[in-house]
Amino acid sequence: MIAVGRIGRLFGTDGGVMISLYTTFPDDFKIEEPLFVTIDGLAVPIFCSSFERRGQSGAVATFDDIDTARRAEDFLVGNEIFIEEEEEDDNDDEFYMEDLIGFTAVVGKRRGEISDYYDSEANPLFEITLDGEEHLIPAAEEFIAHIDFERQTIKFVLPEGLLEL
């Protein structure tokens, strides 16, 4: 959760409030997205009925289920508001096959190096140099047993006879 503002005071008699927005408040905020307020130590989602920006750092808002000044005073005024942090596309499992060029290739007890990658929709291939010989093997999940990015090693499990001439 990211703090994005503080509810400062009442605005009108229908439960509206004035909000001081922090710089972390998103420019593309849509009222369909919930804001959160902490009540008794729990993050409670609150949905805006209306939300109107007032300058760079202010807004006037009303919330569903908060329809009186008393309810707004009891539950909202003085509290910080939060939004859920968006998940970043920082997926550690994501990489390009070209990134594996130069990795040590382990095939059974043999060790070599991935010397190239040929990208093709029909049949992507790794070029592996084993014992001074170049071999092309399919770059398919079922042939890759493990990839160790720290040690730059990739272990293959290949069908019998694939590397035989």
N, C-alpha and C positions, 0 to 999 in steps of 0.2 A: 504494500500500500504506500502511496505517495501523498503527502500532505499538499493540498492545492489551494487552500484558503481557510479563512476563519469567518464564522457567522458572527457579525458584530452587533446588530440590533434589529428590532422589529421594523417592518415597513408596512403600514396600513393595519387593518383590523382582521384581515382574512388569513393570517398566518404567514404573510410575506416577510422576508428577511433581507437585510443588506449583507452582502458578502464582500470581504476584502480578499481579492484573489492574489495568490502568490505567483511568482514567475513560472512555477511548475505547472500552472493550470493550462491544459491543452487549448490551443487556438481552434481546433476542430471539434470541440465538445458538442455532443448531440444530446438532447434531453432524454432520449430513449435509453441512454447509458446511466446506470446508477451512480450516485455519489455515496460515500459512506461517512457515517458519523459514529464515534465511539460512545456507547451508552452502557454503563456498568461493566466496562472492560471488554465489550463485544463490538465488533465492527458491524453496524446495522446499515443495510442498503436503504437509501431514500431516493425516490424518483421525483424529478422535477415535473410540476404541472406547467410551470412557465419559468423561463430563464432569460433575462435581458442584461446584456453587458452595459456597464456604465463606465466608459473610459477604458483605460488600459488595465486598471487594477480593481475594478469594482463591478458588482452585479447585484441585481434584485431578482429574487427567486421565490417561488411558492412550490410547495411539495405536496404530493399525494398524501392523503391521510393526516395532514397538518393543516386544519382548516380554521383554526382560531388563534388569536394572538397568545392566549394562555398556553396552548399546546406548543406553539413555536418557542415561547419563553422557557417552558419546562424542558423541552427536549433538544432544542437547537442552539439558541443564543449562547455565545461564548465558546462553542465547540469548534474544533478544526474539522474541515471536511477533507476527505481523501478520495482518490480514485485507485482502481486496481492497476498495478504495473502491467504494461503490455509486455507480452513475451517477446523477447528478442530472437531473431533468427540466428542465434549463436549455437547452432547444432554441431556438437563435436563429432557426430557420426558422418557429417557431410564432407566429402572431398572429391576431387577430380581424379580420374584414373591416371592422368598424366603426372599427378603428384607422386605416383609410385615408381616412376623411372628413377633408377639409381638404387632402389631398395635391394637388399639381399633377398634372393629367392631360395627357399628351402623346399626341395622336392625329395621326399623320403630322406635318405642320408646324404644326398647331393646338395651342394650349395653353389649358387651362381648369382647372377645379377639380372634385374629387369633392365634391359637396355633400350627398349622402346615400347610404345603403345600405339596401335593402329585403331583409330576410331571408325567404326562402321555400324550402321543400324542393324544390318543383317548379322554380322559376326565380328564384334570387337575382339582384338587379339593383343596379347602381350608377346613381346619378343624377349626371350630369356636366353642368356648366355650361360651354358652349363658345360664345364670341362672344355672350354674353348670352342664349343659348337653353339650355333644359334638355333633356337627352337621357337616355333610359334604355337602358343596355346590359347584357347578361348578365354577371354576375360569374363568368366561366368561365376556367379556366386557359388554354385555347387562345387567349383574347383578350388575355391579359396577357403582354407580352414581357419586362418587367423592373420590379422594384420597388426603388427606392433609398430606404432608410429614413433615411439620414443627410440627404439632400437633400429628403426627403419628396416624391418624384416617382414616378409610376407611368406606364410607357409601354404603350400599348395597340396592338395590331395587329388592326384590325377588318375584317370582310368588306366588300367594295364595296357601297355603298348603304345600309348600316345606319344612318348618321346623316342620310341624305337624307329630306326631308319628303315 
